[in-house]
Amino acid sequence: MPDVIRDTQAMLANMTPVLKDGEFVFCATTDADVIARALPLALGSFKEEEAVTLILGRAEAATLGFAAAMPMRRIVLEVFSSLDGVGLTAAVAGALAAAGIPCNMVAAFHHDHVFVPADMAERALAVLRDVQKRS
């Protein structure tokens, strides 16, 4: 595994945003049967007090009965940022906000994942490439 980066400017300069194939939907449920069927299909999940949030492919979400009205695309920031690194999420979310693009950030162990509305994905990718270039 490459060295883990903690420095904000280095994280931004090396983030290499990559737009992945597929559309995803953020869904929430308290139904234990639906959760059991959805978890193996989910790209990610998070248990909150109110419900379990699932990140599902658009087709899987529809099959399970979830509304798929707000499809999202995923941009992976291919930098090995440290879990205790400061500033990457803020800089990415801030740049997208300045461009009028909403985002949901998911930080995993190896990479950060940026979910943006499907119809804004190419523009979001351009914004993030510009942030990387300027860093």
C-alpha positions as CSV (number, residue, x, y, z in Angstrom):
1,M,0.0,0.0,0.0
2,P,1.3,3.5,-0.8
3,D,2.2,5.9,1.9
4,V,-0.7,7.5,3.6
5,I,-1.0,11.2,3.1
6,R,-2.0,13.6,5.9
7,D,-1.1,17.0,4.6
8,T,-4.1,18.9,3.2
9,Q,-2.3,20.3,0.1
10,A,-0.7,16.9,-0.7
11,M,-4.1,15.2,-0.4
12,L,-5.7,17.7,-2.8
13,A,-2.8,17.5,-5.2
14,N,-2.9,13.7,-5.3
15,M,-6.6,13.1,-5.0
16,T,-7.1,12.0,-8.7
17,P,-10.9,12.0,-9.0
18,V,-12.3,9.1,-11.0
19,L,-16.0,8.9,-12.1
20,K,-17.2,5.3,-11.7
21,D,-19.9,3.6,-13.7
22,G,-23.3,3.1,-12.4
23,E,-26.0,5.1,-10.6
24,F,-26.7,4.8,-6.9
25,V,-29.5,5.7,-4.5
26,F,-29.4,6.5,-0.8
27,C,-32.2,4.6,0.9
28,A,-33.3,4.2,4.5
29,T,-35.4,1.5,6.2
30,T,-36.2,0.0,9.5
31,D,-37.7,-3.2,7.9
32,A,-35.4,-6.0,9.1
33,D,-36.3,-8.2,6.1
34,V,-35.5,-5.5,3.6
35,I,-32.2,-4.8,5.4
36,A,-31.3,-8.5,5.3
37,R,-32.0,-8.6,1.5
38,A,-30.3,-5.3,0.8
39,L,-27.1,-5.5,2.7
40,P,-25.4,-8.0,0.4
41,L,-26.2,-5.7,-2.5
42,A,-25.2,-2.4,-0.9
43,L,-22.1,-0.5,-1.8
44,G,-22.3,0.9,1.7
45,S,-24.5,1.2,4.8
46,F,-24.7,3.1,8.0
47,K,-26.9,2.3,11.1
48,E,-28.5,5.4,12.6
49,E,-31.0,5.6,15.4
50,E,-33.9,6.3,12.9
51,A,-33.1,3.7,10.3
52,V,-30.4,1.9,8.3
53,T,-29.1,3.9,5.4
54,L,-28.1,1.9,2.4
55,I,-26.3,2.9,-0.8
56,L,-27.7,0.7,-3.5
57,G,-27.4,0.5,-7.2
58,R,-30.4,2.2,-8.8
59,A,-31.8,-1.0,-10.2
60,E,-31.4,-2.9,-6.9
61,A,-33.1,-0.1,-5.0
62,A,-36.1,-0.1,-7.3
63,T,-36.3,-3.9,-7.1
64,L,-36.4,-3.6,-3.3
65,G,-39.2,-1.1,-3.5
66,F,-37.2,2.1,-2.8
67,A,-37.8,5.3,-4.7
68,A,-35.0,5.9,-7.1
69,A,-35.9,9.5,-7.9
70,M,-32.5,11.0,-7.0
71,P,-29.9,8.9,-8.8
72,M,-26.3,9.7,-7.8
73,R,-22.9,9.0,-9.4
74,R,-19.8,8.1,-7.5
75,I,-16.5,9.9,-7.8
76,V,-13.6,8.1,-6.1
77,L,-10.7,10.2,-4.8
78,E,-7.9,7.9,-5.5
79,V,-5.5,9.2,-2.9
80,F,-4.5,7.3,0.2
81,S,-5.6,9.9,2.7
82,S,-5.2,9.3,6.4
83,L,-8.3,8.9,8.5
84,D,-6.8,11.7,10.6
85,G,-6.0,13.9,7.7
86,V,-7.6,17.4,7.9
87,G,-9.2,19.4,5.1
88,L,-9.8,17.0,2.1
89,T,-13.5,16.6,2.8
90,A,-14.0,20.4,3.4
91,A,-12.1,21.4,0.3
92,V,-13.9,19.0,-1.9
93,A,-17.4,19.8,-0.5
94,G,-16.6,23.5,-0.6
95,A,-15.5,23.5,-4.2
96,L,-18.6,21.6,-5.2
97,A,-20.8,23.9,-3.2
98,A,-19.3,26.9,-4.8
99,A,-20.2,25.4,-8.2
100,G,-23.8,24.7,-7.0
101,I,-23.3,20.9,-6.9
102,P,-24.6,19.0,-3.9
103,C,-22.6,16.1,-2.6
104,N,-22.7,13.3,-0.1
105,M,-19.2,12.4,1.1
106,V,-18.4,8.8,2.3
107,A,-15.0,8.3,3.8
108,A,-13.8,4.6,3.7
109,F,-10.6,3.1,4.9
110,H,-8.6,3.5,1.6
111,H,-10.4,6.3,-0.3
112,D,-13.0,9.0,-0.1
113,H,-16.1,8.7,-2.2
114,V,-18.1,11.6,-3.5
115,F,-21.8,11.1,-4.5
116,V,-23.3,13.8,-6.7
117,P,-26.5,14.0,-8.6
118,A,-26.2,11.9,-11.8
119,D,-26.9,14.8,-14.1
120,M,-24.1,16.9,-12.5
121,A,-21.5,14.2,-12.4
122,E,-19.4,15.3,-15.4
123,R,-19.4,18.9,-14.1
124,A,-18.4,17.8,-10.6
125,L,-15.6,15.8,-12.0
126,A,-14.3,18.8,-13.9
127,V,-14.5,20.9,-10.7
128,L,-12.5,18.3,-8.7
129,R,-9.9,18.0,-11.4
130,D,-9.5,21.8,-11.3
131,V,-9.0,21.7,-7.5
132,Q,-6.4,19.0,-7.9
133,K,-4.6,21.0,-10.7
134,R,-4.6,24.2,-8.6
135,S,-3.1,22.3,-5.6
